[in-house]
């Protein structure tokens, strides 16, 4: 909530938007999905193939979000 408030006030007071934030704000959700898949897999005790697939997709998504988001975010402060 605080980050959304900060972004709103930054936009109102400076008159420009900060780009690159949406991709970086996805990272906690993606990591949470990976953690939940491991937790559910350990709880059920059944097949682990799906867990490894979801973890691989989450890892690729986090790396992609960092690759796209950080340079875009740094371009705001030039």
N, C-alpha and C positions, 0 to 999 in steps of 0.2 A: 504494500500500500504506500509506503514511504517513497519508493522509487517512482511510482506513478505520480504522486504529488510533486516530487522534485521535477520530473519531466514537464508537468503541466506549468509549474511556476517558471521554469527556465524558458519555456516557450513564450509565456506571457510577458516576462520582463526583458528578454533579449530580442524577441521578435523573430527568432529562427528556431528550427527544429533540430534536434540531435538525431542524426541518422546512425544506424547500426545497432541501436538498442534492442529492437524486437528480436533479432536473431540471438543476442546474448541473453535475453530474458527467457528464451526457450530452454536454455541449458539446464536449469534446475528441474524443469518438468521432465526432460529426457532422462536425466540421471535418476529421478524418482521412478520413472517407468522401469529402468534397469534394476533398481533395488527391489522394487515390488515383484518383478518377475523372479528374482533369486529367492526372495522371501516365500513367495507362493510355491515355488518348486521345492524348496526345502520342507515346507509345511506338508505338502501332499505326498512327497516321497516317490512320486511317479517319474516318468521320463524326463530327462534333462536336455533333450535335443532342442526343444522349443525355447528353453531358457538361454542356451548358448546362442541361438539364432537372434533372439530379442536383444541380448547383450551386444552382439556384433553390430546389429542395426543401430543401437543406441550409441555405441562407441563411434561409429562412422558419422552419425548425425551430430554428435558433440564436436568432433573434429571439424566437420563442415561448417557448423555454426561459428566456431572460433575463427576458422579461416576466412569466412565472409565478414563476420561482425567486427573483429578487432581492427583491421585496416580501415574499415568504413567509419568506425568510431573515432579513430585517430585523425581522420581527415577533417573532422569537425573543428579541431583545435589548431589548425594551421593558419 
